[in-house]
Amino acid sequence: MTKVPVLDTLTHITPEGRWFSTHHDASESRLLREMDMYGVERAVVVALADHIHNEFVAQVCQRHPDRLIPGASLNPINYSSLEEMRSATRATLQNGPFKVLKLHPRLNHYDPLDPRCLSLLQEIASWSRPLPIWLCTQLRYRGGVLRKPPVDTLQELVGRFPQLTFVLLHGGGSDILHLAEAIRDCRNAFLDISFTLHRYQKSSAALDISYLCSTFEQRIVFGSDFPEVSPGQALEDFRFLAGDLPSDKHVRILGANLAEILEL
């Protein structure tokens, strides 16, 4: 098969290289080394509000502008008023280095349909060039109560904000086929298969991912979720499920779709 340019939708690094309470190496050097080893041309590196600072991510990506793409992260429930939140959003994202905004409702313990999250998205949607939204789709957390089930929540968000491009990280997990059907008519939404591709490789969800790669390839993007999954492992998982796909579909999923989203 002809070599396909690979772009990684989702990676994380930390200043000390530690990844929460796990054994994973989340260092800048490891990410770059594995990108070189496995032929990943560029990767989106995202901050995590309250955990990995935006300034750190910006500094690392500035050292490697041809390889790393910076993603900011905000927690909309951190602010005392909607106006303070909107002001902070403008200060962080407008005219700055960041190419995407990562929202992580599970880690930051909020419902994406919370008025504060909706207000943040309304603010960005009002801009002449709104940033794409990288949204974690693993919405359940201990003690959390969602207004609607996860797939319905995600469908409502992408439907409410057609001005915004959403990359739905992890594709809804085991609900990936259900989510794909729910957003099929929402051309502003894409499914990222990072982590889910690896976690569910021995379940029926793997068949759903394989099916979507062959029928929904215009809306699927490849990612690793480094350091939870290495780029090499993610590529191995993808090629196992999608090995017999036509080369044009490989190109779309492994890089072309993300390149269009980010206008690379």
C-alpha positions as CSV (number, residue, x, y, z in Angstrom):
1,M,0.0,0.0,0.0
2,T,1.2,3.5,-0.8
3,K,2.3,5.4,2.3
4,V,-0.6,7.5,3.7
5,P,0.1,10.8,5.5
6,V,-0.9,10.4,9.1
7,L,-2.2,13.1,11.4
8,D,-3.0,12.4,15.0
9,T,-6.1,14.1,16.3
10,L,-5.5,13.7,20.0
11,T,-2.3,13.6,22.2
12,H,-1.4,14.8,25.6
13,I,1.9,15.6,27.3
14,T,2.8,16.9,30.7
15,P,5.8,18.9,32.0
16,E,7.1,16.1,34.2
17,G,6.1,13.3,31.8
18,R,3.7,11.7,34.4
19,W,0.2,10.8,33.5
20,F,-2.1,11.0,36.5
21,S,-1.5,7.9,38.7
22,T,-0.5,5.6,35.8
23,H,2.8,4.2,34.5
24,H,2.4,6.0,31.1
25,D,5.2,8.2,29.9
26,A,3.6,11.5,28.8
27,S,6.8,13.3,27.9
28,E,7.4,15.6,25.0
29,S,10.4,13.5,24.0
30,R,8.5,10.3,23.9
31,L,5.7,11.7,21.8
32,L,8.1,13.1,19.2
33,R,10.2,9.9,19.2
34,E,7.1,7.8,18.5
35,M,5.8,10.1,15.9
36,D,9.0,9.7,14.0
37,M,9.1,6.0,14.6
38,Y,5.6,5.4,13.3
39,G,5.4,8.0,10.5
40,V,3.0,10.4,12.2
41,E,3.6,13.8,10.4
42,R,1.7,16.1,12.8
43,A,-0.3,15.7,16.0
44,V,-2.7,17.9,18.0
45,V,-1.5,18.3,21.5
46,V,-4.3,19.4,23.9
47,A,-4.3,21.0,27.3
48,L,-6.7,19.8,30.0
49,A,-8.4,22.5,32.0
50,D,-7.3,22.3,35.7
51,H,-4.7,19.7,34.9
52,I,-2.4,20.6,31.9
53,H,-2.1,24.3,31.4
54,N,-2.7,26.1,28.1
55,E,0.6,28.0,28.5
56,F,2.6,24.8,28.7
57,V,1.0,23.3,25.6
58,A,1.6,26.5,23.7
59,Q,5.3,26.6,24.6
60,V,5.9,23.0,23.6
61,C,4.1,23.4,20.3
62,Q,6.0,26.6,19.5
63,R,9.2,24.6,19.8
64,H,7.9,22.2,17.1
65,P,5.6,24.2,14.9
66,D,5.9,21.8,11.9
67,R,5.0,18.8,14.0
68,L,2.7,19.8,16.9
69,I,-0.6,21.7,16.8
70,P,-1.7,23.4,20.0
71,G,-5.1,22.9,21.5
72,A,-6.4,25.0,24.5
73,S,-8.8,23.8,27.2
74,L,-11.3,25.7,29.3
75,N,-13.6,24.6,32.1
76,P,-16.8,26.7,31.8
77,I,-17.9,26.0,35.3
78,N,-14.8,27.7,36.8
79,Y,-16.2,31.2,36.3
80,S,-18.4,33.2,38.7
81,S,-20.5,34.7,35.9
82,L,-21.2,34.1,32.2
83,E,-19.6,37.4,31.3
84,E,-16.4,36.5,33.1
85,M,-16.3,33.2,31.3
86,R,-16.9,34.9,27.9
87,S,-14.2,37.4,28.6
88,A,-11.7,34.6,29.6
89,T,-12.6,32.7,26.4
90,R,-11.8,35.7,24.2
91,A,-8.6,36.4,26.1
92,T,-7.4,32.9,25.8
93,L,-8.4,32.0,22.3
94,Q,-8.8,35.1,20.1
95,N,-5.6,36.0,18.3
96,G,-3.7,33.3,20.2
97,P,-1.7,30.3,19.1
98,F,-4.4,27.7,19.6
99,K,-6.0,25.9,16.7
100,V,-8.7,24.0,18.7
101,L,-10.5,24.1,22.0
102,K,-10.7,20.9,24.1
103,L,-13.7,20.5,26.4
104,H,-13.7,17.6,28.9
105,P,-17.0,17.4,30.7
106,R,-16.2,14.2,32.5
107,L,-12.9,15.3,33.9
108,N,-14.2,18.7,34.9
109,H,-17.5,17.3,36.2
110,Y,-20.2,19.1,34.3
111,D,-23.0,18.4,31.9
112,P,-22.3,19.8,28.3
113,L,-25.9,21.1,28.3
114,D,-25.1,23.2,31.4
115,P,-25.9,26.9,30.5
116,R,-22.3,27.9,31.2
117,C,-21.0,25.4,28.6
118,L,-23.7,26.5,26.1
119,S,-22.7,30.1,26.7
120,L,-19.0,29.4,26.0
121,L,-20.0,27.7,22.7
122,Q,-22.3,30.6,21.8
123,E,-19.4,33.0,22.4
124,I,-17.1,31.0,20.0
125,A,-19.8,30.5,17.5
126,S,-20.3,34.3,17.3
127,W,-16.7,34.8,16.0
128,S,-15.9,35.3,12.3
129,R,-13.4,32.4,12.5
130,P,-14.6,30.1,15.3
131,L,-12.2,27.4,16.6
132,P,-13.1,23.8,16.1
133,I,-14.3,22.1,19.3
134,W,-12.6,18.9,20.5
135,L,-15.3,17.4,22.8
136,C,-14.8,14.3,24.9
137,T,-17.8,12.0,24.5
138,Q,-17.3,10.0,27.7
139,L,-19.8,12.1,29.6
140,R,-20.6,9.9,32.6
141,Y,-18.8,10.4,35.9
142,R,-19.4,9.4,39.5
143,G,-22.1,11.5,41.0
144,G,-22.9,13.2,37.8
145,V,-26.5,13.6,36.5
146,L,-27.0,14.4,32.8
147,R,-30.0,16.2,31.5
148,K,-30.2,13.8,28.5
149,P,-28.5,10.5,27.6
150,P,-25.0,11.0,26.1
151,V,-25.9,10.5,22.4
152,D,-28.9,12.8,22.7
153,T,-26.7,15.4,24.4
154,L,-24.1,15.3,21.7
155,Q,-26.7,15.4,18.9
156,E,-28.3,18.5,20.5
157,L,-24.9,20.3,20.9
158,V,-23.9,19.8,17.2
159,G,-27.4,20.7,16.1
160,R,-27.5,23.9,18.2
161,F,-24.3,25.2,16.8
162,P,-24.0,24.6,13.1
163,Q,-21.4,27.4,12.9
164,L,-19.0,25.2,14.9
165,T,-17.0,22.2,13.8
166,F,-17.1,19.4,16.4
167,V,-14.6,16.6,16.7
168,L,-16.3,14.1,19.0
169,L,-13.4,12.5,20.8
170,H,-13.5,8.7,21.2
171,G,-16.6,8.6,19.0
172,G,-19.0,7.9,21.9
173,G,-17.1,4.8,23.0
174,S,-19.3,1.7,22.7
175,D,-22.1,3.9,21.4
176,I,-20.1,4.8,18.3
177,L,-22.6,3.4,15.8
178,H,-25.6,5.0,17.6
179,L,-23.7,8.3,17.6
180,A,-22.8,8.1,13.9
181,E,-26.5,7.6,13.1
182,A,-27.5,10.5,15.3
183,I,-25.1,13.0,13.7
184,R,-25.3,11.7,10.1
185,D,-27.1,14.8,8.9
186,C,-24.9,17.2,11.0
187,R,-22.1,17.9,8.6
188,N,-20.3,19.9,11.2
189,A,-19.5,16.9,13.4
190,F,-16.8,14.3,13.0
191,L,-16.1,11.1,15.0
192,D,-12.6,10.6,16.4
193,I,-11.8,7.0,17.0
194,S,-8.8,7.4,19.4
195,F,-8.8,5.1,22.5
196,T,-12.1,3.5,21.4
197,L,-10.4,1.8,18.5
198,H,-8.0,0.1,21.0
199,R,-10.3,-0.4,24.0
200,Y,-13.0,-2.2,22.1
201,Q,-10.9,-4.2,19.6
202,K,-12.3,-7.5,20.9
203,S,-15.9,-6.4,21.2
204,S,-18.8,-6.0,18.8
205,A,-17.9,-2.2,18.7
206,A,-14.9,-3.2,16.6
207,L,-17.3,-4.4,13.9
208,D,-19.1,-1.1,14.2
209,I,-15.9,0.9,13.8
210,S,-14.9,-1.3,10.8
211,Y,-18.3,-0.7,9.2
212,L,-18.1,3.1,9.8
213,C,-14.6,3.3,8.3
214,S,-16.0,1.8,5.1
215,T,-19.3,3.8,5.0
216,F,-18.7,7.0,7.0
217,E,-15.1,7.7,6.1
218,Q,-15.7,11.4,5.2
219,R,-16.5,12.0,8.9
220,I,-14.0,9.8,10.7
221,V,-10.6,11.0,12.0
222,F,-7.7,9.0,13.4
223,G,-6.2,9.6,16.8
224,S,-4.1,7.8,19.4
225,D,-5.0,9.4,22.7
226,F,-1.3,9.3,23.6
227,P,0.0,8.5,26.2
228,E,-3.0,6.1,27.0
229,V,-2.4,4.5,23.6
230,S,0.8,5.0,21.6
231,P,0.6,6.1,17.9
232,G,2.1,2.8,16.8
233,Q,-0.5,0.8,18.7
234,A,-3.3,3.0,17.4
235,L,-2.1,2.6,13.8
236,E,-1.8,-1.2,14.3
237,D,-5.3,-1.3,15.6
238,F,-6.6,0.8,12.7
239,R,-4.9,-1.2,10.0
240,F,-6.2,-4.5,11.5
241,L,-9.8,-3.3,11.3
242,A,-9.5,-1.3,8.1
243,G,-6.8,-3.2,6.2
244,D,-8.9,-4.0,3.2
245,L,-10.3,-0.5,2.7
246,P,-9.6,1.3,-0.6
247,S,-6.6,3.6,-0.3
248,D,-8.7,6.7,-0.7
249,K,-10.6,5.9,2.5
250,H,-7.4,5.3,4.4
251,V,-6.2,8.7,3.2
252,R,-9.5,10.4,4.4
253,I,-9.4,8.8,7.9
254,L,-5.7,8.9,8.6
255,G,-5.1,12.6,7.7
256,A,-7.2,14.3,5.0
257,N,-10.3,14.9,7.1
258,L,-8.3,16.4,9.9
259,A,-6.2,18.5,7.5
260,E,-9.4,20.0,6.1
261,I,-10.8,20.7,9.6
262,L,-7.7,22.5,10.6
263,E,-7.1,24.1,7.2
264,L,-3.6,22.7,7.1
